[in-house]
């Protein structure tokens, strides 16, 4: 369903979660290493399901944070694990091979983190895709990779890529949770985060949001069209329940889950915006104040700009206001059951957007958690329980 016609509206920002200006000085290597240590110990992004000890050793020997040094260092660790994985495959040890391919992928992901803005990081991303392919081939529960023809950028014929992971055996026609991340966590990273859902008997479908990974479209006012072929594919699957489909968007990706909750409400049983922007986040004032958010290690603004095909702060600020769901008129449309969660002190996306969303359209479920971007505490269990209630 198309969005309502665009209309310009204003809203006075509240102080909830507004960041203070931060210096633009890049982190020194010791500062970056300390940031990495803290995130590893707390299991925060970019450390998802990585080997703690191996990652800790690589943090201590990190030679630099410039793209060449960064990518090469983490990719060397990935190659070590890939070598072990090949040896395990040759000896017939499937479980050992799977674990080593998984670590190879995790290290290659770090090599391209947060975004392949440099050839060395793009090379790491290519390797991450290869290693993840080996992971999905060896998994005990089936992982199905799909490619759908798609009219992409500038009307060119491209391919929309996504994959589906089934729950353990015994789940008949399971409901489906479509998942995606934001500007740095993509469909391969969302796979590990979908494991608790699969353990509850749900299938998970993983796709890149517009402007990142293998998405065939850049971000823009109508980029949600990339999900149309996905919904069409789901309706044709007899072993999946297309009447019980949810959208779960993390970080920036929460924005797209929220938009789909309105524009594709008839095809969704539920949607979750976990930490994504709505309107205030996309205003130049917020972008100026959050451009060096301490919750991000490096390249926040170039990574944001890349979703529009740009590379600078100015590129992003010139385009991001068009994403406002308030100005597009989307917020006043009816929506499917919708959950909004975030950390009340988010420095990347305005947590006040959650309050703004509650002022428009139909009733929604919302909760602010302690902490910064995406919140701290029982956020994931809250999301899992809410989705379980809606899909069952």
N, C-alpha and C positions, 0 to 999 in steps of 0.2 A: 504494500500500500504506500503510495507516495506521501511525503510529508506535506503539511499545510503550507500555504504560501508564506514566504519570508516576510517578517515584519520587524522593525527596529524597536527595541524596548530597552529600558534602562533599569538597573537595580543597584541599590546602594550596598556595597560590600559590608559585611559585618567583620568584626575583628577575629572571629573564630578561626584559629589555625593560620593566621596571616604571618608570613615569615618576616624577619628583620633583614634588612640588606646585609649581604655578606661580601667580603672582599673577592676580587677577581683573580688574586694571585693563585697560580696552580699549586697543588700540593707538592712538597718535596718528596723524594723517594722514601725517607723515613716516615713521613706523615702518611704517605700512601700505604706503606707496609703496616702501620698501626691501624689504619682504617680497615685493611683487609683482615688483620688478626681479629679485630672486634667483630666483624661481620661473619668470619668463620666460626668463632666461638658461639655466636648467637644464632648460627645457621640462617643468616639473612642473605638475600640476594647479593652477589651472584653465586653464593655457595648453596646449592640445592641438595643434591644427593651425592656429593663428592666425598672421596676418602679424606677424612680429617687429617690424618698424619701426612699423607702425600701432599695435600694442599698446604699444610703448615710448613713443610720443608721448602716448597717452591716459593712461598712468600718470603722466607728468610734469604733466599738466593736470587730474588728478583733483581735484575740488573738495571732496570729503568722502566718508566711508564710511557716513554715515547712508543708509537705504534710498532715499530720494528722490533725493539727490545721486548716489549710486552708480548706481542704475538709469538715471537720466536721462542721465548722462554716457556710459555704455557704449552705451545705446540710440541716442544721437545718432550715434555712430560706425557703428552698425549701419545706420542710415538712409542715411548717406552711401554705404555699399557697396551697399545695396539700390537706390539711385537709379542708380548706375553699372550695376548688373545689368540694370535695366529698359532702360536705354539700349542696352546690348549686345544684349539680346534683340530690340529694335526694329531694330537694324542687322544682325541675323542672325548675330552672333558668339557661337556657343554656348559655346565654351571660356571666353571672357572673361566671359560671363554666369554660367557655373557657378562660376568662381573668386570672383566678387564676391558671388554668393548665399551661397557657403560662408563668406566672411568676415563677411557680414551676420549669418549664423546664429551664428558664433563670438562676435561682439560682443554679440548679444542674449542668448546663453547667459551671458556674463559679467554682463550686466545683471540676470539673475535669480539669480546665484550668491550663496550656496550653495543657497538654497531660497527659493521665492516666499512669504516670510513677511509681505510687505507688498504693498499693492495695486500699487505701482510696480514691484515685482519680478514680480508676477503678470502684469502687462501685458507686461513684457519676455519672460517665458516664453511667452506667447501669440504674440508676434512671432517668437521663436526657432522655435516649431513651424511657423509660416507659412513662414519662410525655409528651414527644413530641407525642407519640402515641395517647394519650388522646386529645391533641390539634388537631391533624389531623383528628380524628374521629368526632370532634364537629364543625370543620370549615364549613362555609356556602358553599364555593366552594370546589368541590371534590378533595381529595388528595388520590392518588392511590399508595399503597406500592407494590413493585414488587421484586421478587427474581428469579434469573436466574442461572441454574447450570453453574459452571465455573471450569476450571482446574486451581487451584491456586498454592500456593507455593509448590515447590518440586513435582509438578505433582499431588498433592492431589485433590480430588473432593471437591469443596467448593461451596459457593453461592455468587453471585454478587447481592448486595442489592442497590436499588435506588427507588426514588419515584417521581411521577409526579403530579403537581398541575395545574388544569385547570383554565383559566380565568373566570371572571363572565359570567353568561349566555348570550348567543347571539353571541358569537364568533364561527363561523363555520370553521372547520379545521384550527385552529390557527397555526401559526409558533411556533417553540419550541426553547427555549434558555436553553441549558444544562449548569448547574452552579455547581461550586465546589470552595472550599476555599483552604487553605494551611495547615500548620502543626498544627494549633490550631483551625481554623474556619472550621467546617466540614459541611456535607450536611444539618443537622438540622439548623445550624446557617445561611446557605445561603438561607433558605426558607424565612426569613423575608426580606432579601435583594432583593429577587425576586418579592416582592409585587408590586413595581412600574412597572415592566414588565407585570405582570398579569393585572394590571389596564389599560395597553395599549393594551390588547387583546392577549398577548402571553401566551402560556403554558410554565411552567418552569419545568425542569427535574433536580433533585438534586442527586448527587453521591459523594462519597469520593474519593479524589485523591489517587494514589497508596501509600501504606505505612501508612495510617492513618485510623481512624474510622473503618468501616466495610469493607474496601477494601480487596479483597482476594489475592492481590499481593503486594509485596514490591516494592519500587522504583527501577528502573533499566533501562537498555538501551531499553528494549522491553515492558515495563510495560503499554504502551498505548494500548496494546491488550485488556485491561479490558473494553475499550469502544466498541469493536466489537459487543458483544451481545446487547449493548444499541442501536447501529445503526440498527441492525437486528430487534429488537423489534419495533423501530419507523417505519420501513418500513411496518410493519404489522398492523399499527393502522389507520383505515379508518377515524377516527375523528381528527387526527393530520396531519399536512402537513410536511411529511418527506423530501420534496424538499426545505423547508425553515427552516433549523436547524442551530443554531449558538452555539458556545462554548464560555463561559465566565468563565475564571479562575482568581481567586483573590489571591493576595500575591504569595506564592510559587506555588499555583495552576495555576497561569498565565503561568508558564513554560509548563504545559501539554496542555493548550489551544493552545499555540504557536506551540507545536510539532504536535498536531492534525491538525492544519491549513495546515501543509505541508504533513504529512503522510496520512491524511484522507480528503484531500482537495476536492475530488469529492463528499463527503457526507456532506460537510459544505457549507452554504451560507455565513458565516462570522465567525470570531473568534476574541476574545479580550484577550490580555495578560495585565492584570492590576497588575503591580508590581512584576512580576515573573522574574527569572533569565534566561539567555540565554547561556552565556559562562564565562564571567569574574566573575560572582557571584560564580561559582563552582570551582574557582582556589584556591589553598591553601593560597595564599597571602591574598586574600579577606576574606577568612574564618577566618584567624588569626586576621585580623583587625576588623571583625564584630562580633566576638564571644561573646562580651558583649555589644551589641548595646543597647543604652539607651532607644530605642523605645520599648524594650521588658522588661517585669517585672521580669521574672524568667525562668530558665531552657531552654534557647534558644537552646543551643547546644545539650542537651539530646533530646529535641523535634525534632530537625533536624535529629539527628542520628537515631531516632526511625523509620524514613521512610525506612531505609535500614535494620532494625532489630538490630541496635546497640544501644549504650547508652552513648558514650563518644565523646568528640571532635575528638579524634584520629580516632574513628570508622567512623565518618562522613567524615572527610578530606580524609581518605583512599578511599572512594567510590564516593564522589560527583563529581570529575572530569569526570567520565564516563557519566554524564548527559549533558555535553557540546553539544549543538546543532551545534556548529561550527565544533568540532572535529568529530562528527558523520556524517558530510556532509549534514545534514538536511537543514541548512540555505540556501544552494544554490539550493534546490529543488523549483519548483513552489509552490505557496500557494494560498489558498482562500483569499478573502478580509480580511485584518488583521489590527487591531488597537492595538497599544502599548501605554500605559499610565503609568506614575509613578510620584512620587515626585522627584524633582531634587536633594534633599539632603537625599535620602534614605540611612539609616545606616544598613539595613538588607540585601537588594539585590542591586547590583550595577546598578544605573541608567544609567551608561555608556553602559550597555548592550543594551539599546534602540538604541543608536547611532550605535553601532556595527551591530545590526540587519539590519539597513537601508543600510549598505554597501554590503549586500548579497541578492541574489535572486531577486524576483520581487519587484516593488514599494509597499510600505506599508503606512498606515496612522499612525502618531505618534504625541504625545504631552507630554511635560514635564510640570508639575504643581509645584507651590511653595510647600515647606514643605518636610517632610520626607517620610517614607514608604507609598506608594500608593497615596501620594499627598494630598493637601488641596485645598479647593475651589470647583468649579463646576465640579468635576471629574465625579460623578455619572450622572448628567444630560448630560454631554458630551458622556459618554458611552451609555446611554439610547437613545439619539438622533441618534447616529451613528448606533446602532443596528436597530433602527426603520427604518432608511433610507435603510439599506441593506436587511431587511426582508420584506419590503413592496414595 
